[in-house]
Amino acid sequence: MDKEYVKGLIQKILDKEFASPARRKVRDYVDRLNFCAPCCGDSHNNEHKKRGNLYLKSLRYVCFNCGASMGLDRLCKKHNEVIDPDKKLEMIEYLDSVVTYKDAEASIGRCPV
């Protein structure tokens, strides 16, 4: 999976949604991308708050402000951003190789302990 491509998609969404440079900044961590939530606009008091996260292992977006949760594909569609078909196939193959049954169960809250 091409992390820089995914980061570029997020950057395009943020560039369309926000005028402020502080809200358009993407923080790149080993396991996730952290950015101002495009679904709710994040904090209205502090433009440096970043509560939107895209987890790279699952390509799942979660907002810790409004509670939005969706896959990268849906996030892109919601903000009129198109994923290149070849990259989309690469992402599907990546997810198929790294996401286990246990991960899928945990993501829907039914993982047995």
LOZAMAR-768099 format. One record per atom (N, C-alpha, C): residue number from 0; x, y, z; residue in three letters. Coordinates in nm, 2 decimals. Example, Ala and Ser with C-alpha at 12.3 -4.5 7.8 and 13.67 -1.06 7.14 Angstrom:
[atom 0 [1.32 -0.57 0.78] 'ALA']
[atom 0 [1.23 -0.45 0.78] 'ALA']
[atom 0 [1.32 -0.33 0.78] 'ALA']
[atom 1 [1.28 -0.22 0.71] 'SER']
[atom 1 [1.37 -0.11 0.71] 'SER']
[atom 1 [1.29 0.00 0.79] 'SER']
END
This chain:
[atom 0 [0.08 -0.12 0.00] 'MET']
[atom 0 [0.00 0.00 0.00] 'MET']
[atom 0 [0.09 0.12 0.00] 'MET']
[atom 1 [0.05 0.22 -0.08] 'ASP']
[atom 1 [0.13 0.34 -0.09] 'ASP']
[atom 1 [0.08 0.45 0.01] 'ASP']
[atom 2 [0.15 0.46 0.12] 'LYS']
[atom 2 [0.12 0.55 0.22] 'LYS']
[atom 2 [0.11 0.70 0.17] 'LYS']
[atom 3 [0.21 0.73 0.09] 'GLU']
[atom 3 [0.21 0.87 0.04] 'GLU']
[atom 3 [0.09 0.90 -0.05] 'GLU']
[atom 4 [0.04 0.80 -0.12] 'TYR']
[atom 4 [-0.08 0.83 -0.20] 'TYR']
[atom 4 [-0.20 0.85 -0.11] 'TYR']
[atom 5 [-0.21 0.77 -0.01] 'VAL']
[atom 5 [-0.32 0.78 0.09] 'VAL']
[atom 5 [-0.31 0.92 0.15] 'VAL']
[atom 6 [-0.19 0.96 0.19] 'LYS']
[atom 6 [-0.17 1.09 0.26] 'LYS']
[atom 6 [-0.21 1.20 0.16] 'LYS']
[atom 7 [-0.18 1.18 0.03] 'GLY']
[atom 7 [-0.22 1.28 -0.07] 'GLY']
[atom 7 [-0.37 1.30 -0.08] 'GLY']
[atom 8 [-0.44 1.18 -0.07] 'LEU']
[atom 8 [-0.59 1.19 -0.08] 'LEU']
[atom 8 [-0.65 1.27 0.04] 'LEU']
[atom 9 [-0.59 1.24 0.16] 'ILE']
[atom 9 [-0.64 1.31 0.27] 'ILE']
[atom 9 [-0.61 1.46 0.26] 'ILE']
[atom 10 [-0.49 1.49 0.21] 'GLN']
[atom 10 [-0.45 1.63 0.19] 'GLN']
[atom 10 [-0.54 1.70 0.09] 'GLN']
[atom 11 [-0.58 1.64 -0.02] 'LYS']
[atom 11 [-0.68 1.70 -0.11] 'LYS']
[atom 11 [-0.81 1.73 -0.04] 'LYS']
[atom 12 [-0.86 1.64 0.04] 'ILE']
[atom 12 [-0.99 1.66 0.11] 'ILE']
[atom 12 [-0.97 1.78 0.20] 'ILE']
[atom 13 [-0.86 1.78 0.28] 'LEU']
[atom 13 [-0.85 1.90 0.37] 'LEU']
[atom 13 [-0.83 2.03 0.30] 'LEU']
[atom 14 [-0.76 2.03 0.19] 'ASP']
[atom 14 [-0.74 2.15 0.11] 'ASP']
[atom 14 [-0.88 2.21 0.06] 'ASP']
[atom 15 [-0.97 2.11 0.03] 'LYS']
[atom 15 [-1.10 2.16 -0.02] 'LYS']
[atom 15 [-1.19 2.21 0.09] 'LYS']
[atom 16 [-1.18 2.14 0.21] 'GLU']
[atom 16 [-1.26 2.17 0.32] 'GLU']
[atom 16 [-1.22 2.29 0.41] 'GLU']
[atom 17 [-1.10 2.32 0.42] 'PHE']
[atom 17 [-1.05 2.42 0.51] 'PHE']
[atom 17 [-0.96 2.53 0.45] 'PHE']
[atom 18 [-0.99 2.65 0.49] 'ALA']
[atom 18 [-0.91 2.76 0.44] 'ALA']
[atom 18 [-0.78 2.78 0.52] 'ALA']
[atom 19 [-0.79 2.75 0.65] 'SER']
[atom 19 [-0.68 2.77 0.74] 'SER']
[atom 19 [-0.57 2.67 0.72] 'SER']
[atom 20 [-0.44 2.72 0.71] 'PRO']
[atom 20 [-0.33 2.62 0.69] 'PRO']
[atom 20 [-0.31 2.53 0.81] 'PRO']
[atom 21 [-0.35 2.57 0.93] 'ALA']
[atom 21 [-0.34 2.49 1.05] 'ALA']
[atom 21 [-0.43 2.37 1.04] 'ALA']
[atom 22 [-0.55 2.39 0.98] 'ARG']
[atom 22 [-0.65 2.29 0.97] 'ARG']
[atom 22 [-0.62 2.19 0.86] 'ARG']
[atom 23 [-0.53 2.23 0.77] 'ARG']
[atom 23 [-0.50 2.15 0.65] 'ARG']
[atom 23 [-0.37 2.06 0.68] 'ARG']
[atom 24 [-0.31 2.07 0.79] 'LYS']
[atom 24 [-0.19 2.00 0.82] 'LYS']
[atom 24 [-0.22 1.85 0.86] 'LYS']
[atom 25 [-0.14 1.76 0.80] 'VAL']
[atom 25 [-0.16 1.62 0.83] 'VAL']
[atom 25 [-0.04 1.57 0.91] 'VAL']
[atom 26 [-0.06 1.51 1.03] 'ARG']
[atom 26 [0.04 1.46 1.11] 'ARG']
[atom 26 [0.06 1.31 1.07] 'ARG']
[atom 27 [0.18 1.27 1.04] 'ASP']
[atom 27 [0.21 1.14 0.99] 'ASP']
[atom 27 [0.28 1.05 1.10] 'ASP']
[atom 28 [0.21 0.95 1.15] 'TYR']
[atom 28 [0.26 0.86 1.25] 'TYR']
[atom 28 [0.28 0.73 1.19] 'TYR']
[atom 29 [0.35 0.64 1.26] 'VAL']
[atom 29 [0.38 0.51 1.21] 'VAL']
[atom 29 [0.25 0.43 1.17] 'VAL']
[atom 30 [0.15 0.43 1.26] 'ASP']
[atom 30 [0.03 0.35 1.24] 'ASP']
[atom 30 [-0.09 0.43 1.19] 'ASP']
[atom 31 [-0.08 0.56 1.18] 'ARG']
[atom 31 [-0.20 0.64 1.14] 'ARG']
[atom 31 [-0.16 0.78 1.09] 'ARG']
[atom 32 [-0.26 0.84 1.02] 'LEU']
[atom 32 [-0.25 0.98 0.99] 'LEU']
[atom 32 [-0.35 1.05 1.08] 'LEU']
[atom 33 [-0.31 1.16 1.13] 'ASN']
[atom 33 [-0.39 1.24 1.22] 'ASN']
[atom 33 [-0.41 1.38 1.16] 'ASN']
[atom 34 [-0.54 1.43 1.16] 'PHE']
[atom 34 [-0.57 1.55 1.09] 'PHE']
[atom 34 [-0.70 1.61 1.14] 'PHE']
[atom 35 [-0.73 1.73 1.11] 'CYS']
[atom 35 [-0.85 1.80 1.15] 'CYS']
[atom 35 [-0.97 1.72 1.07] 'CYS']
[atom 36 [-1.07 1.69 1.15] 'ALA']
[atom 36 [-1.18 1.61 1.10] 'ALA']
[atom 36 [-1.26 1.68 0.99] 'ALA']
[atom 37 [-1.26 1.63 0.87] 'PRO']
[atom 37 [-1.33 1.70 0.76] 'PRO']
[atom 37 [-1.48 1.68 0.77] 'PRO']
[atom 38 [-1.53 1.58 0.85] 'CYS']
[atom 38 [-1.67 1.56 0.86] 'CYS']
[atom 38 [-1.74 1.66 0.95] 'CYS']
[atom 39 [-1.68 1.70 1.06] 'CYS']
[atom 39 [-1.74 1.80 1.15] 'CYS']
[atom 39 [-1.66 1.93 1.17] 'CYS']
[atom 40 [-1.54 1.94 1.11] 'GLY']
[atom 40 [-1.46 2.06 1.12] 'GLY']
[atom 40 [-1.38 2.06 1.25] 'GLY']
[atom 41 [-1.39 1.96 1.33] 'ASP']
[atom 41 [-1.32 1.95 1.46] 'ASP']
[atom 41 [-1.35 2.06 1.55] 'ASP']
[atom 42 [-1.25 2.10 1.63] 'SER']
[atom 42 [-1.28 2.20 1.73] 'SER']
[atom 42 [-1.30 2.34 1.67] 'SER']
[atom 43 [-1.40 2.41 1.72] 'HIS']
[atom 43 [-1.43 2.54 1.67] 'HIS']
[atom 43 [-1.35 2.65 1.75] 'HIS']
[atom 44 [-1.29 2.61 1.86] 'ASN']
[atom 44 [-1.22 2.70 1.95] 'ASN']
[atom 44 [-1.07 2.69 1.92] 'ASN']
[atom 45 [-1.01 2.58 1.88] 'ASN']
[atom 45 [-0.87 2.56 1.86] 'ASN']
[atom 45 [-0.85 2.50 1.72] 'ASN']
[atom 46 [-0.79 2.57 1.63] 'GLU']
[atom 46 [-0.77 2.52 1.50] 'GLU']
[atom 46 [-0.66 2.42 1.49] 'GLU']
[atom 47 [-0.58 2.40 1.60] 'HIS']
[atom 47 [-0.47 2.31 1.60] 'HIS']
[atom 47 [-0.51 2.17 1.65] 'HIS']
[atom 48 [-0.64 2.16 1.70] 'LYS']
[atom 48 [-0.68 2.03 1.74] 'LYS']
[atom 48 [-0.70 1.94 1.62] 'LYS']
[atom 49 [-0.66 1.81 1.64] 'LYS']
[atom 49 [-0.66 1.72 1.53] 'LYS']
[atom 49 [-0.73 1.59 1.58] 'LYS']
[atom 50 [-0.86 1.57 1.56] 'ARG']
[atom 50 [-0.93 1.45 1.62] 'ARG']
[atom 50 [-0.97 1.35 1.51] 'ARG']
[atom 51 [-0.93 1.38 1.39] 'GLY']
[atom 51 [-0.96 1.28 1.28] 'GLY']
[atom 51 [-0.84 1.19 1.26] 'GLY']
[atom 52 [-0.86 1.06 1.25] 'ASN']
[atom 52 [-0.75 0.96 1.24] 'ASN']
[atom 52 [-0.78 0.86 1.13] 'ASN']
[atom 53 [-0.69 0.84 1.04] 'LEU']
[atom 53 [-0.70 0.73 0.95] 'LEU']
[atom 53 [-0.60 0.62 0.99] 'LEU']
[atom 54 [-0.65 0.51 1.03] 'TYR']
[atom 54 [-0.56 0.40 1.07] 'TYR']
[atom 54 [-0.51 0.32 0.95] 'TYR']
[atom 55 [-0.38 0.32 0.93] 'LEU']
[atom 55 [-0.32 0.26 0.81] 'LEU']
[atom 55 [-0.34 0.11 0.80] 'LEU']
[atom 56 [-0.34 0.04 0.91] 'LYS']
[atom 56 [-0.36 -0.11 0.90] 'LYS']
[atom 56 [-0.50 -0.14 0.84] 'LYS']
[atom 57 [-0.60 -0.07 0.88] 'SER']
[atom 57 [-0.73 -0.10 0.83] 'SER']
[atom 57 [-0.79 0.00 0.73] 'SER']
[atom 58 [-0.72 0.11 0.70] 'LEU']
[atom 58 [-0.76 0.22 0.62] 'LEU']
[atom 58 [-0.90 0.26 0.66] 'LEU']
[atom 59 [-0.92 0.27 0.79] 'ARG']
[atom 59 [-1.04 0.31 0.86] 'ARG']
[atom 59 [-1.03 0.45 0.92] 'ARG']
[atom 60 [-1.12 0.54 0.89] 'TYR']
[atom 60 [-1.13 0.68 0.94] 'TYR']
[atom 60 [-1.21 0.68 1.07] 'TYR']
[atom 61 [-1.16 0.74 1.17] 'VAL']
[atom 61 [-1.24 0.76 1.30] 'VAL']
[atom 61 [-1.22 0.91 1.34] 'VAL']
[atom 62 [-1.33 0.97 1.38] 'CYS']
[atom 62 [-1.33 1.11 1.44] 'CYS']
[atom 62 [-1.36 1.10 1.58] 'CYS']
[atom 63 [-1.27 1.15 1.67] 'PHE']
[atom 63 [-1.29 1.14 1.81] 'PHE']
[atom 63 [-1.36 1.27 1.86] 'PHE']
[atom 64 [-1.42 1.35 1.77] 'ASN']
[atom 64 [-1.50 1.47 1.80] 'ASN']
[atom 64 [-1.64 1.43 1.78] 'ASN']
[atom 65 [-1.68 1.39 1.66] 'CYS']
[atom 65 [-1.82 1.37 1.63] 'CYS']
[atom 65 [-1.86 1.22 1.63] 'CYS']
[atom 66 [-1.76 1.13 1.63] 'GLY']
[atom 66 [-1.78 0.99 1.63] 'GLY']
[atom 66 [-1.80 0.93 1.49] 'GLY']
[atom 67 [-1.77 1.00 1.39] 'ALA']
[atom 67 [-1.78 0.94 1.25] 'ALA']
[atom 67 [-1.68 0.83 1.24] 'ALA']
[atom 68 [-1.72 0.73 1.17] 'SER']
[atom 68 [-1.63 0.61 1.14] 'SER']
[atom 68 [-1.67 0.55 1.01] 'SER']
[atom 69 [-1.57 0.54 0.92] 'MET']
[atom 69 [-1.59 0.49 0.79] 'MET']
[atom 69 [-1.46 0.45 0.72] 'MET']
[atom 70 [-1.47 0.37 0.62] 'GLY']
[atom 70 [-1.35 0.33 0.54] 'GLY']
[atom 70 [-1.30 0.45 0.46] 'GLY']
[atom 71 [-1.18 0.44 0.41] 'LEU']
[atom 71 [-1.12 0.54 0.33] 'LEU']
[atom 71 [-1.20 0.57 0.20] 'LEU']
[atom 72 [-1.25 0.46 0.14] 'ASP']
[atom 72 [-1.33 0.48 0.02] 'ASP']
[atom 72 [-1.45 0.57 0.04] 'ASP']
[atom 73 [-1.53 0.54 0.15] 'ARG']
[atom 73 [-1.65 0.62 0.18] 'ARG']
[atom 73 [-1.61 0.76 0.21] 'ARG']
[atom 74 [-1.50 0.78 0.29] 'LEU']
[atom 74 [-1.46 0.92 0.32] 'LEU']
[atom 74 [-1.43 1.00 0.20] 'LEU']
[atom 75 [-1.36 0.93 0.10] 'CYS']
[atom 75 [-1.33 1.00 -0.02] 'CYS']
[atom 75 [-1.45 1.03 -0.10] 'CYS']
[atom 76 [-1.55 0.94 -0.11] 'LYS']
[atom 76 [-1.67 0.96 -0.18] 'LYS']
[atom 76 [-1.75 1.08 -0.12] 'LYS']
[atom 77 [-1.75 1.08 0.01] 'LYS']
[atom 77 [-1.83 1.18 0.08] 'LYS']
[atom 77 [-1.77 1.32 0.05] 'LYS']
[atom 78 [-1.64 1.33 0.02] 'HIS']
[atom 78 [-1.58 1.46 0.00] 'HIS']
[atom 78 [-1.54 1.48 -0.15] 'HIS']
[atom 79 [-1.61 1.40 -0.24] 'ASN']
[atom 79 [-1.59 1.41 -0.38] 'ASN']
[atom 79 [-1.44 1.39 -0.43] 'ASN']
[atom 80 [-1.37 1.30 -0.37] 'GLU']
[atom 80 [-1.24 1.27 -0.40] 'GLU']
[atom 80 [-1.24 1.13 -0.46] 'GLU']
[atom 81 [-1.17 1.11 -0.58] 'VAL']
[atom 81 [-1.17 0.99 -0.65] 'VAL']
[atom 81 [-1.04 0.91 -0.63] 'VAL']
[atom 82 [-1.05 0.78 -0.59] 'ILE']
[atom 82 [-0.93 0.70 -0.57] 'ILE']
[atom 82 [-0.90 0.64 -0.71] 'ILE']
[atom 83 [-0.78 0.64 -0.75] 'ASP']
[atom 83 [-0.73 0.58 -0.87] 'ASP']
[atom 83 [-0.76 0.43 -0.87] 'ASP']
[atom 84 [-0.83 0.38 -0.97] 'PRO']
[atom 84 [-0.87 0.23 -0.97] 'PRO']
[atom 84 [-0.75 0.14 -0.94] 'PRO']
[atom 85 [-0.63 0.16 -1.00] 'ASP']
[atom 85 [-0.52 0.08 -0.97] 'ASP']
[atom 85 [-0.48 0.08 -0.82] 'ASP']
[atom 86 [-0.48 0.20 -0.77] 'LYS']
[atom 86 [-0.45 0.22 -0.63] 'LYS']
[atom 86 [-0.55 0.15 -0.54] 'LYS']
[atom 87 [-0.68 0.16 -0.58] 'LYS']
[atom 87 [-0.79 0.10 -0.50] 'LYS']
[atom 87 [-0.77 -0.05 -0.50] 'LYS']
[atom 88 [-0.73 -0.11 -0.61] 'LEU']
[atom 88 [-0.71 -0.25 -0.62] 'LEU']
[atom 88 [-0.59 -0.29 -0.53] 'LEU']
[atom 89 [-0.49 -0.21 -0.53] 'GLU']
[atom 89 [-0.37 -0.23 -0.44] 'GLU']
[atom 89 [-0.41 -0.22 -0.29] 'GLU']
[atom 90 [-0.50 -0.13 -0.26] 'MET']
[atom 90 [-0.55 -0.12 -0.12] 'MET']
[atom 90 [-0.63 -0.24 -0.08] 'MET']
[atom 91 [-0.71 -0.29 -0.17] 'ILE']
[atom 91 [-0.80 -0.40 -0.14] 'ILE']
[atom 91 [-0.71 -0.53 -0.12] 'ILE']
[atom 92 [-0.61 -0.54 -0.20] 'GLU']
[atom 92 [-0.51 -0.65 -0.18] 'GLU']
[atom 92 [-0.44 -0.64 -0.05] 'GLU']
[atom 93 [-0.40 -0.52 -0.02] 'TYR']
[atom 93 [-0.33 -0.49 0.11] 'TYR']
[atom 93 [-0.42 -0.53 0.22] 'TYR']
[atom 94 [-0.54 -0.48 0.22] 'LEU']
[atom 94 [-0.63 -0.51 0.33] 'LEU']
[atom 94 [-0.66 -0.66 0.35] 'LEU']
[atom 95 [-0.67 -0.73 0.23] 'ASP']
[atom 95 [-0.69 -0.87 0.23] 'ASP']
[atom 95 [-0.57 -0.95 0.30] 'ASP']
[atom 96 [-0.45 -0.89 0.28] 'SER']
[atom 96 [-0.34 -0.96 0.34] 'SER']
[atom 96 [-0.31 -0.93 0.48] 'SER']
[atom 97 [-0.35 -0.82 0.53] 'VAL']
[atom 97 [-0.32 -0.78 0.67] 'VAL']
[atom 97 [-0.43 -0.78 0.77] 'VAL']
[atom 98 [-0.56 -0.77 0.73] 'VAL']
[atom 98 [-0.67 -0.77 0.82] 'VAL']
[atom 98 [-0.71 -0.91 0.85] 'VAL']
[atom 99 [-0.71 -0.95 0.97] 'THR']
[atom 99 [-0.75 -1.09 1.01] 'THR']
[atom 99 [-0.89 -1.09 1.05] 'THR']
[atom 100 [-0.94 -1.21 1.07] 'TYR']
[atom 100 [-1.08 -1.23 1.12] 'TYR']
[atom 100 [-1.09 -1.17 1.26] 'TYR']
[atom 101 [-0.99 -1.18 1.34] 'LYS']
[atom 101 [-1.00 -1.13 1.48] 'LYS']
[atom 101 [-1.01 -0.97 1.47] 'LYS']
[atom 102 [-0.93 -0.91 1.38] 'ASP']
[atom 102 [-0.94 -0.77 1.36] 'ASP']
[atom 102 [-1.08 -0.72 1.32] 'ASP']
[atom 103 [-1.14 -0.80 1.22] 'ALA']
[atom 103 [-1.27 -0.76 1.18] 'ALA']
[atom 103 [-1.37 -0.78 1.29] 'ALA']
[atom 104 [-1.36 -0.88 1.37] 'GLU']
[atom 104 [-1.46 -0.90 1.48] 'GLU']
[atom 104 [-1.44 -0.78 1.58] 'GLU']
[atom 105 [-1.32 -0.75 1.61] 'ALA']
[atom 105 [-1.29 -0.64 1.70] 'ALA']
[atom 105 [-1.35 -0.51 1.66] 'ALA']
[atom 106 [-1.34 -0.48 1.52] 'SER']
[atom 106 [-1.39 -0.36 1.47] 'SER']
[atom 106 [-1.54 -0.34 1.48] 'SER']
[atom 107 [-1.61 -0.46 1.49] 'ILE']
[atom 107 [-1.76 -0.45 1.51] 'ILE']
[atom 107 [-1.80 -0.48 1.65] 'ILE']
[atom 108 [-1.70 -0.49 1.74] 'GLY']
[atom 108 [-1.73 -0.50 1.88] 'GLY']
[atom 108 [-1.78 -0.64 1.93] 'GLY']
[atom 109 [-1.75 -0.74 1.85] 'ARG']
[atom 109 [-1.79 -0.88 1.90] 'ARG']
[atom 109 [-1.67 -0.97 1.91] 'ARG']
[atom 110 [-1.56 -0.92 1.94] 'CYS']
[atom 110 [-1.44 -1.00 1.96] 'CYS']
[atom 110 [-1.44 -1.07 2.09] 'CYS']
[atom 111 [-1.44 -1.21 2.09] 'PRO']
[atom 111 [-1.43 -1.28 2.21] 'PRO']
[atom 111 [-1.30 -1.26 2.28] 'PRO']
[atom 112 [-1.30 -1.25 2.41] 'VAL']
[atom 112 [-1.18 -1.23 2.49] 'VAL']
[atom 112 [-1.12 -1.37 2.53] 'VAL']
END
